[in-house]
């Protein structure tokens, strides 16, 4: 029997498994699309768009609070030209700064400023409350299971 990357057997191949995979994907996609629309409509963003906040949040998860545009583009799922324009707007607001990449002086990294980090924390608290409100109909145990299953379903290279 084929194995998964963690060594566990892959159960069920064929049309039944394909159907189950498609149904699971469609459920996850509908959930994500519905929640993103609702989050975008929430009054928590303090003048930022959901995408702008996503860039600030993503940088807070980087060990140094910095990332090259290409790396950031992969994490926020925006093409690099769109991300560049978004970064320009955040830089004009003083929330991000472009710096020379210490590992490659020809390259540029995007760095979160103190104002950007503070803004992310403020919005992040409101956004977390919004997430809890939108998922309030799901009990804590089920939320844990959802998180576990989503992490389990990620491709090994993600």
N, C-alpha and C positions, 0 to 999 in steps of 0.2 A: 504494500500500500504506500502511495506517495506520502512524504512528510512535509510539514510546515517548517519554516525557518527555526522554530523553537524545538523541533524534533517530534512534535505531536502529529499523529496521523491526520491526513485530510480525509474526512468522511464524505461519502456521497459525491460522485461525479455524475455528469450527465444532465439531461433536461430538467430533472427535479431540482438539482443544485443550481442550475443556471436561473431557473425561475425564482428560487429563493433569494439568490444573490441580487437579481434585478429588483425584486420587491423590497429587499432591505435597502438597496441604494435609493430607490424612489422615496421610501419613507424618510431616510436621512436627508435627502435633497429637499423634500417638502418642508421638513422641520427647519432646516437651515434657512431656506428662502423665506418662510413665514416669519421666523424670529428676527432675521436681519431687517425685514421690512418694518416690523413692529419696533425694533430697537431704533431704527433710523427716525421713526416718527416720535419717539420719546423726547421730552424736553429736558435732556440731561447733558447735552453736548457743549454748552457754554460757548456757542458761536463757532464751534468746529463741526465739520462733517464727520460722519461715522468713519469714513476712509482716513481722514486726517488723524482722528483719535487712534485708529488702528496703527498708524505709523508710529505715533508716540508710544503706544503700549508695546509694540514690537521692539522698539529700541530699549525700553526698560527691561526687556527679557534678555537682551544681549549682555554678556558679562561686563563689557566696558561701557555700555550705553552708546556704542558706536557700531556702524556697519557700512560696508560699501554699498553703493546703490544696487548693484547686481544681486547681492545677498538679500538686501531688504526687499527687492522686487519679488524674489522667490517666496518670501515669507508673507507678504501682504497681497499676493496674487494680483499685482498690477503690472502692466507692461512698463518697461523702463522709461519711455518718453512721458507717459502719464504720471509716473511716480516722480520724475524730475520736476514737472510743473507743480505737483503737490508739495514737494520738498521746498521749492522756491517760495510758495505761499507761506509755509510754516517758518521758513528762514526769515522772511520779511516781518513776521510777527514776533520774532525773537525766541521761538520755541525750539528751533534747530539751528545748527551751525555746520558749515562744511569745513573740513580740516584736511590737511595733507595726511595721507595714509602713512603712518610710521613704518609699516612693513614694506611699502612701495611708494617712494616719494613722487612717482608719476601719477599715482592714484589718489582718489578723494574718498573720504569717509563722511558719513552724516552722523553728527553727534547731537545728543539731546542736551539742551541747555538746562540750567537750574530752573528757569521759568517754565520750560517745557516739561521737566520732571514734576514740578509742582502742579502744573495744569493737568497732567495725566493723572496724578493722584486724586485731585479734586473730582475730575470727571469719572475716574475709575470707580470711586466710591458710589457715585450716583448710578453708574452703569451696572455695578454689581447688584444694587437694590432693584434695578429694573429687570435684570436677569431673574432674580429670585421671584419677583412679582409675576413675570410672564411664564415661569415654570412652577408657580405656586400650586397648581393642580396635581403635580407629580410629587409623591412622597419622597422623603430623604433616602430611603433604601433604594427606591427605583432610580433616583438621580445618580446614586453611586454605581448602580448596575449599568446605567446608560453611559456613564463616563468610562467604566471598565470595558464595556463592549466597543465603544468608539475607539479607545486606545488599542484594543486588541485587533480591530479591523484595519487599522492603519497599515499601509504597506511597510515591509521591513526597512526600507531605505528612507522613510519619511521622518 
